Structure formats: structure tokens, C-alpha cells
Amino acid sequence: MEWIEVVNNVGFPIAISCYLLLKIEVKLNKLISLIHQTLGHEESRS
């Protein structure tokens, strides 16, 4: 299904919300990874 069809079928706000959720998910995964790396380094220093 093409992007335009999705917008026509589900509506503009829902399509934008889905797009933003996908973008945020990637950034949250990177942030979680960095937090785990930081905590791991702090534990090894003690």
C-alpha cells in the first residue's frame, strides 16, 4: 500500500502519528543503548 493511500484511508493525523512513533522508537533504542553503555562503564570503575 502506498503512503498516499494510507493517508487517504486512515486520515492525516493518524498517518503522522504513526510516522512520528516510528522515528521516536529508533531514537529511544539508541538512547537506551547509550544508557546501558554508561552504566556498564560506571560499574566497572567501582
CHARMM internal coordinates of N, CA and C (Angstrom, degrees):
IC EDIT
DIST 1 N 1 CA 1.4514
DIST 1 CA 1 C 1.5336
ANGL 1 N 1 CA 1 C 108.80
DIST 1 C 2 N 1.2763
ANGL 1 CA 1 C 2 N 116.31
DIHE 1 N 1 CA 1 C 2 N 133.95
DIST 2 N 2 CA 1.4555
ANGL 1 C 2 N 2 CA 119.87
DIHE 1 CA 1 C 2 N 2 CA -177.81
DIST 2 CA 2 C 1.5280
ANGL 2 N 2 CA 2 C 110.91
DIHE 1 C 2 N 2 CA 2 C -80.97
DIST 2 C 3 N 1.3288
ANGL 2 CA 2 C 3 N 115.12
DIHE 2 N 2 CA 2 C 3 N 160.42
DIST 3 N 3 CA 1.4648
ANGL 2 C 3 N 3 CA 121.95
DIHE 2 CA 2 C 3 N 3 CA -178.11
DIST 3 CA 3 C 1.5277
ANGL 3 N 3 CA 3 C 110.97
DIHE 2 C 3 N 3 CA 3 C -58.70
DIST 3 C 4 N 1.3055
ANGL 3 CA 3 C 4 N 118.60
DIHE 3 N 3 CA 3 C 4 N -41.71
DIST 4 N 4 CA 1.4783
ANGL 3 C 4 N 4 CA 122.21
DIHE 3 CA 3 C 4 N 4 CA -178.55
DIST 4 CA 4 C 1.5252
ANGL 4 N 4 CA 4 C 110.59
DIHE 3 C 4 N 4 CA 4 C -64.85
DIST 4 C 5 N 1.3179
ANGL 4 CA 4 C 5 N 116.86
DIHE 4 N 4 CA 4 C 5 N -38.98
DIST 5 N 5 CA 1.4608
ANGL 4 C 5 N 5 CA 120.02
DIHE 4 CA 4 C 5 N 5 CA 177.62
DIST 5 CA 5 C 1.5264
ANGL 5 N 5 CA 5 C 111.10
DIHE 4 C 5 N 5 CA 5 C -63.63
DIST 5 C 6 N 1.3188
ANGL 5 CA 5 C 6 N 116.04
DIHE 5 N 5 CA 5 C 6 N -39.68
DIST 6 N 6 CA 1.4652
ANGL 5 C 6 N 6 CA 120.21
DIHE 5 CA 5 C 6 N 6 CA 178.62
DIST 6 CA 6 C 1.5223
ANGL 6 N 6 CA 6 C 110.06
DIHE 5 C 6 N 6 CA 6 C -61.97
DIST 6 C 7 N 1.3253
ANGL 6 CA 6 C 7 N 116.52
DIHE 6 N 6 CA 6 C 7 N -45.61
DIST 7 N 7 CA 1.4643
ANGL 6 C 7 N 7 CA 120.68
DIHE 6 CA 6 C 7 N 7 CA -179.80
DIST 7 CA 7 C 1.5216
ANGL 7 N 7 CA 7 C 110.27
DIHE 6 C 7 N 7 CA 7 C -62.57
DIST 7 C 8 N 1.3167
ANGL 7 CA 7 C 8 N 117.99
DIHE 7 N 7 CA 7 C 8 N -41.55
DIST 8 N 8 CA 1.4632
ANGL 7 C 8 N 8 CA 120.86
DIHE 7 CA 7 C 8 N 8 CA 179.56
DIST 8 CA 8 C 1.5216
ANGL 8 N 8 CA 8 C 112.00
DIHE 7 C 8 N 8 CA 8 C -67.85
DIST 8 C 9 N 1.3252
ANGL 8 CA 8 C 9 N 117.39
DIHE 8 N 8 CA 8 C 9 N -36.64
DIST 9 N 9 CA 1.4593
ANGL 8 C 9 N 9 CA 120.42
DIHE 8 CA 8 C 9 N 9 CA -176.05
DIST 9 CA 9 C 1.5285
ANGL 9 N 9 CA 9 C 113.61
DIHE 8 C 9 N 9 CA 9 C -80.57
DIST 9 C 10 N 1.3061
ANGL 9 CA 9 C 10 N 116.99
DIHE 9 N 9 CA 9 C 10 N -44.60
DIST 10 N 10 CA 1.4632
ANGL 9 C 10 N 10 CA 119.55
DIHE 9 CA 9 C 10 N 10 CA -174.61
DIST 10 CA 10 C 1.5104
ANGL 10 N 10 CA 10 C 113.92
DIHE 9 C 10 N 10 CA 10 C -99.84
DIST 10 C 11 N 1.2739
ANGL 10 CA 10 C 11 N 117.58
DIHE 10 N 10 CA 10 C 11 N -19.37
DIST 11 N 11 CA 1.4530
ANGL 10 C 11 N 11 CA 119.47
DIHE 10 CA 10 C 11 N 11 CA 179.60
DIST 11 CA 11 C 1.5125
ANGL 11 N 11 CA 11 C 111.64
DIHE 10 C 11 N 11 CA 11 C 104.83
DIST 11 C 12 N 1.3021
ANGL 11 CA 11 C 12 N 113.86
DIHE 11 N 11 CA 11 C 12 N 150.61
DIST 12 N 12 CA 1.4608
ANGL 11 C 12 N 12 CA 120.93
DIHE 11 CA 11 C 12 N 12 CA -177.10
DIST 12 CA 12 C 1.5209
ANGL 12 N 12 CA 12 C 112.99
DIHE 11 C 12 N 12 CA 12 C -61.43
DIST 12 C 13 N 1.3308
ANGL 12 CA 12 C 13 N 120.59
DIHE 12 N 12 CA 12 C 13 N -48.28
DIST 13 N 13 CA 1.4764
ANGL 12 C 13 N 13 CA 119.54
DIHE 12 CA 12 C 13 N 13 CA -177.31
DIST 13 CA 13 C 1.5314
ANGL 13 N 13 CA 13 C 113.41
DIHE 12 C 13 N 13 CA 13 C -61.21
DIST 13 C 14 N 1.3269
ANGL 13 CA 13 C 14 N 116.77
DIHE 13 N 13 CA 13 C 14 N -38.90
DIST 14 N 14 CA 1.4633
ANGL 13 C 14 N 14 CA 119.16
DIHE 13 CA 13 C 14 N 14 CA -179.77
DIST 14 CA 14 C 1.5272
ANGL 14 N 14 CA 14 C 110.46
DIHE 13 C 14 N 14 CA 14 C -68.70
DIST 14 C 15 N 1.3093
ANGL 14 CA 14 C 15 N 117.48
DIHE 14 N 14 CA 14 C 15 N -40.57
DIST 15 N 15 CA 1.4643
ANGL 14 C 15 N 15 CA 120.90
DIHE 14 CA 14 C 15 N 15 CA 179.24
DIST 15 CA 15 C 1.5301
ANGL 15 N 15 CA 15 C 110.64
DIHE 14 C 15 N 15 CA 15 C -63.44
DIST 15 C 16 N 1.3225
ANGL 15 CA 15 C 16 N 116.99
DIHE 15 N 15 CA 15 C 16 N -43.30
DIST 16 N 16 CA 1.4732
ANGL 15 C 16 N 16 CA 120.79
DIHE 15 CA 15 C 16 N 16 CA 178.88
DIST 16 CA 16 C 1.5269
ANGL 16 N 16 CA 16 C 110.35
DIHE 15 C 16 N 16 CA 16 C -65.19
DIST 16 C 17 N 1.3228
ANGL 16 CA 16 C 17 N 117.33
DIHE 16 N 16 CA 16 C 17 N -41.05
DIST 17 N 17 CA 1.4682
ANGL 16 C 17 N 17 CA 120.98
DIHE 16 CA 16 C 17 N 17 CA 179.05
DIST 17 CA 17 C 1.5220
ANGL 17 N 17 CA 17 C 111.15
DIHE 16 C 17 N 17 CA 17 C -61.14
DIST 17 C 18 N 1.3097
ANGL 17 CA 17 C 18 N 117.36
DIHE 17 N 17 CA 17 C 18 N -44.36
DIST 18 N 18 CA 1.4687
ANGL 17 C 18 N 18 CA 121.12
DIHE 17 CA 17 C 18 N 18 CA 178.45
DIST 18 CA 18 C 1.5252
ANGL 18 N 18 CA 18 C 111.20
DIHE 17 C 18 N 18 CA 18 C -62.54
DIST 18 C 19 N 1.3144
ANGL 18 CA 18 C 19 N 116.54
DIHE 18 N 18 CA 18 C 19 N -43.32
DIST 19 N 19 CA 1.4632
ANGL 18 C 19 N 19 CA 120.55
DIHE 18 CA 18 C 19 N 19 CA 179.61
DIST 19 CA 19 C 1.5269
ANGL 19 N 19 CA 19 C 110.38
DIHE 18 C 19 N 19 CA 19 C -61.29
DIST 19 C 20 N 1.3261
ANGL 19 CA 19 C 20 N 116.56
DIHE 19 N 19 CA 19 C 20 N -45.82
DIST 20 N 20 CA 1.4623
ANGL 19 C 20 N 20 CA 119.75
DIHE 19 CA 19 C 20 N 20 CA -178.75
DIST 20 CA 20 C 1.5262
ANGL 20 N 20 CA 20 C 111.65
DIHE 19 C 20 N 20 CA 20 C -66.99
DIST 20 C 21 N 1.3215
ANGL 20 CA 20 C 21 N 117.40
DIHE 20 N 20 CA 20 C 21 N -37.16
DIST 21 N 21 CA 1.4619
ANGL 20 C 21 N 21 CA 119.62
DIHE 20 CA 20 C 21 N 21 CA 177.48
DIST 21 CA 21 C 1.5217
ANGL 21 N 21 CA 21 C 111.33
DIHE 20 C 21 N 21 CA 21 C -62.62
DIST 21 C 22 N 1.3194
ANGL 21 CA 21 C 22 N 117.34
DIHE 21 N 21 CA 21 C 22 N -39.92
DIST 22 N 22 CA 1.4588
ANGL 21 C 22 N 22 CA 120.17
DIHE 21 CA 21 C 22 N 22 CA 178.16
DIST 22 CA 22 C 1.5239
ANGL 22 N 22 CA 22 C 111.28
DIHE 21 C 22 N 22 CA 22 C -65.73
DIST 22 C 23 N 1.3322
ANGL 22 CA 22 C 23 N 117.10
DIHE 22 N 22 CA 22 C 23 N -40.59
DIST 23 N 23 CA 1.4660
ANGL 22 C 23 N 23 CA 120.57
DIHE 22 CA 22 C 23 N 23 CA 178.94
DIST 23 CA 23 C 1.5259
ANGL 23 N 23 CA 23 C 110.85
DIHE 22 C 23 N 23 CA 23 C -65.42
DIST 23 C 24 N 1.3283
ANGL 23 CA 23 C 24 N 116.91
DIHE 23 N 23 CA 23 C 24 N -40.53
DIST 24 N 24 CA 1.4625
ANGL 23 C 24 N 24 CA 120.95
DIHE 23 CA 23 C 24 N 24 CA -179.06
DIST 24 CA 24 C 1.5238
ANGL 24 N 24 CA 24 C 110.37
DIHE 23 C 24 N 24 CA 24 C -68.05
DIST 24 C 25 N 1.3275
ANGL 24 CA 24 C 25 N 116.97
DIHE 24 N 24 CA 24 C 25 N -36.32
DIST 25 N 25 CA 1.4613
ANGL 24 C 25 N 25 CA 120.53
DIHE 24 CA 24 C 25 N 25 CA -178.94
DIST 25 CA 25 C 1.5286
ANGL 25 N 25 CA 25 C 111.17
DIHE 24 C 25 N 25 CA 25 C -58.78
DIST 25 C 26 N 1.3211
ANGL 25 CA 25 C 26 N 116.54
DIHE 25 N 25 CA 25 C 26 N -43.39
DIST 26 N 26 CA 1.4648
ANGL 25 C 26 N 26 CA 120.48
DIHE 25 CA 25 C 26 N 26 CA -179.74
DIST 26 CA 26 C 1.5295
ANGL 26 N 26 CA 26 C 109.88
DIHE 25 C 26 N 26 CA 26 C -62.96
DIST 26 C 27 N 1.3213
ANGL 26 CA 26 C 27 N 116.76
DIHE 26 N 26 CA 26 C 27 N -44.50
DIST 27 N 27 CA 1.4590
ANGL 26 C 27 N 27 CA 120.29
DIHE 26 CA 26 C 27 N 27 CA -178.96
DIST 27 CA 27 C 1.5299
ANGL 27 N 27 CA 27 C 111.46
DIHE 26 C 27 N 27 CA 27 C -67.57
DIST 27 C 28 N 1.3291
ANGL 27 CA 27 C 28 N 117.76
DIHE 27 N 27 CA 27 C 28 N -36.35
DIST 28 N 28 CA 1.4589
ANGL 27 C 28 N 28 CA 120.66
DIHE 27 CA 27 C 28 N 28 CA 177.58
DIST 28 CA 28 C 1.5245
ANGL 28 N 28 CA 28 C 111.01
DIHE 27 C 28 N 28 CA 28 C -66.35
DIST 28 C 29 N 1.3147
ANGL 28 CA 28 C 29 N 117.50
DIHE 28 N 28 CA 28 C 29 N -39.20
DIST 29 N 29 CA 1.4616
ANGL 28 C 29 N 29 CA 120.21
DIHE 28 CA 28 C 29 N 29 CA 177.89
DIST 29 CA 29 C 1.5233
ANGL 29 N 29 CA 29 C 111.11
DIHE 28 C 29 N 29 CA 29 C -62.43
DIST 29 C 30 N 1.3290
ANGL 29 CA 29 C 30 N 117.11
DIHE 29 N 29 CA 29 C 30 N -40.24
DIST 30 N 30 CA 1.4675
ANGL 29 C 30 N 30 CA 120.66
DIHE 29 CA 29 C 30 N 30 CA 177.45
DIST 30 CA 30 C 1.5206
ANGL 30 N 30 CA 30 C 110.49
DIHE 29 C 30 N 30 CA 30 C -65.76
DIST 30 C 31 N 1.3359
ANGL 30 CA 30 C 31 N 117.14
DIHE 30 N 30 CA 30 C 31 N -41.13
DIST 31 N 31 CA 1.4605
ANGL 30 C 31 N 31 CA 121.33
DIHE 30 CA 30 C 31 N 31 CA 179.88
DIST 31 CA 31 C 1.5246
ANGL 31 N 31 CA 31 C 110.70
DIHE 30 C 31 N 31 CA 31 C -64.79
DIST 31 C 32 N 1.3123
ANGL 31 CA 31 C 32 N 117.82
DIHE 31 N 31 CA 31 C 32 N -43.25
DIST 32 N 32 CA 1.4613
ANGL 31 C 32 N 32 CA 121.69
DIHE 31 CA 31 C 32 N 32 CA 178.15
DIST 32 CA 32 C 1.5227
ANGL 32 N 32 CA 32 C 110.61
DIHE 31 C 32 N 32 CA 32 C -61.24
DIST 32 C 33 N 1.3237
ANGL 32 CA 32 C 33 N 116.38
DIHE 32 N 32 CA 32 C 33 N -41.62
DIST 33 N 33 CA 1.4584
ANGL 32 C 33 N 33 CA 120.44
DIHE 32 CA 32 C 33 N 33 CA 178.39
DIST 33 CA 33 C 1.5274
ANGL 33 N 33 CA 33 C 111.35
DIHE 32 C 33 N 33 CA 33 C -61.96
DIST 33 C 34 N 1.3233
ANGL 33 CA 33 C 34 N 116.42
DIHE 33 N 33 CA 33 C 34 N -43.45
DIST 34 N 34 CA 1.4671
ANGL 33 C 34 N 34 CA 120.21
DIHE 33 CA 33 C 34 N 34 CA 178.77
DIST 34 CA 34 C 1.5216
ANGL 34 N 34 CA 34 C 111.63
DIHE 33 C 34 N 34 CA 34 C -64.94
DIST 34 C 35 N 1.3309
ANGL 34 CA 34 C 35 N 116.93
DIHE 34 N 34 CA 34 C 35 N -37.94
DIST 35 N 35 CA 1.4701
ANGL 34 C 35 N 35 CA 120.26
DIHE 34 CA 34 C 35 N 35 CA 178.09
DIST 35 CA 35 C 1.5233
ANGL 35 N 35 CA 35 C 110.22
DIHE 34 C 35 N 35 CA 35 C -64.05
DIST 35 C 36 N 1.3228
ANGL 35 CA 35 C 36 N 116.80
DIHE 35 N 35 CA 35 C 36 N -43.72
DIST 36 N 36 CA 1.4624
ANGL 35 C 36 N 36 CA 120.20
DIHE 35 CA 35 C 36 N 36 CA 178.40
DIST 36 CA 36 C 1.5223
ANGL 36 N 36 CA 36 C 110.93
DIHE 35 C 36 N 36 CA 36 C -62.59
DIST 36 C 37 N 1.3175
ANGL 36 CA 36 C 37 N 117.59
DIHE 36 N 36 CA 36 C 37 N -40.90
DIST 37 N 37 CA 1.4613
ANGL 36 C 37 N 37 CA 120.74
DIHE 36 CA 36 C 37 N 37 CA 178.49
DIST 37 CA 37 C 1.5228
ANGL 37 N 37 CA 37 C 110.63
DIHE 36 C 37 N 37 CA 37 C -63.95
DIST 37 C 38 N 1.3245
ANGL 37 CA 37 C 38 N 116.76
DIHE 37 N 37 CA 37 C 38 N -43.30
DIST 38 N 38 CA 1.4613
ANGL 37 C 38 N 38 CA 121.04
DIHE 37 CA 37 C 38 N 38 CA -179.31
DIST 38 CA 38 C 1.5201
ANGL 38 N 38 CA 38 C 110.98
DIHE 37 C 38 N 38 CA 38 C -64.76
DIST 38 C 39 N 1.3168
ANGL 38 CA 38 C 39 N 117.69
DIHE 38 N 38 CA 38 C 39 N -45.47
DIST 39 N 39 CA 1.4561
ANGL 38 C 39 N 39 CA 120.66
DIHE 38 CA 38 C 39 N 39 CA 178.88
DIST 39 CA 39 C 1.5205
ANGL 39 N 39 CA 39 C 111.16
DIHE 38 C 39 N 39 CA 39 C -64.13
DIST 39 C 40 N 1.2999
ANGL 39 CA 39 C 40 N 116.77
DIHE 39 N 39 CA 39 C 40 N -36.16
DIST 40 N 40 CA 1.4569
ANGL 39 C 40 N 40 CA 120.32
DIHE 39 CA 39 C 40 N 40 CA 178.18
DIST 40 CA 40 C 1.5126
ANGL 40 N 40 CA 40 C 112.09
DIHE 39 C 40 N 40 CA 40 C -64.35
DIST 40 C 41 N 1.3313
ANGL 40 CA 40 C 41 N 116.76
DIHE 40 N 40 CA 40 C 41 N -39.55
DIST 41 N 41 CA 1.4604
ANGL 40 C 41 N 41 CA 120.81
DIHE 40 CA 40 C 41 N 41 CA 179.06
DIST 41 CA 41 C 1.5302
ANGL 41 N 41 CA 41 C 110.74
DIHE 40 C 41 N 41 CA 41 C -68.92
DIST 41 C 42 N 1.3210
ANGL 41 CA 41 C 42 N 117.73
DIHE 41 N 41 CA 41 C 42 N -37.65
DIST 42 N 42 CA 1.4631
ANGL 41 C 42 N 42 CA 121.03
DIHE 41 CA 41 C 42 N 42 CA -179.77
DIST 42 CA 42 C 1.5187
ANGL 42 N 42 CA 42 C 110.36
DIHE 41 C 42 N 42 CA 42 C -67.49
DIST 42 C 43 N 1.3410
ANGL 42 CA 42 C 43 N 118.07
DIHE 42 N 42 CA 42 C 43 N -39.23
DIST 43 N 43 CA 1.4565
ANGL 42 C 43 N 43 CA 121.06
DIHE 42 CA 42 C 43 N 43 CA 179.88
DIST 43 CA 43 C 1.5233
ANGL 43 N 43 CA 43 C 111.78
DIHE 42 C 43 N 43 CA 43 C -66.13
DIST 43 C 44 N 1.3286
ANGL 43 CA 43 C 44 N 117.12
DIHE 43 N 43 CA 43 C 44 N -35.82
DIST 44 N 44 CA 1.4615
ANGL 43 C 44 N 44 CA 120.13
DIHE 43 CA 43 C 44 N 44 CA -177.86
DIST 44 CA 44 C 1.5352
ANGL 44 N 44 CA 44 C 111.25
DIHE 43 C 44 N 44 CA 44 C -74.04
DIST 44 C 45 N 1.3303
ANGL 44 CA 44 C 45 N 118.48
DIHE 44 N 44 CA 44 C 45 N -22.03
DIST 45 N 45 CA 1.4714
ANGL 44 C 45 N 45 CA 121.86
DIHE 44 CA 44 C 45 N 45 CA 179.03
DIST 45 CA 45 C 1.5309
ANGL 45 N 45 CA 45 C 110.87
DIHE 44 C 45 N 45 CA 45 C -75.15
DIST 45 C 46 N 1.3271
ANGL 45 CA 45 C 46 N 118.36
DIHE 45 N 45 CA 45 C 46 N -30.69
DIST 46 N 46 CA 1.4857
ANGL 45 C 46 N 46 CA 121.40
DIHE 45 CA 45 C 46 N 46 CA -175.18
DIST 46 CA 46 C 1.5041
ANGL 46 N 46 CA 46 C 112.16
DIHE 45 C 46 N 46 CA 46 C -71.79
END
COOR INIT
IC SEED 1 N 1 CA 1 C
IC BUILD
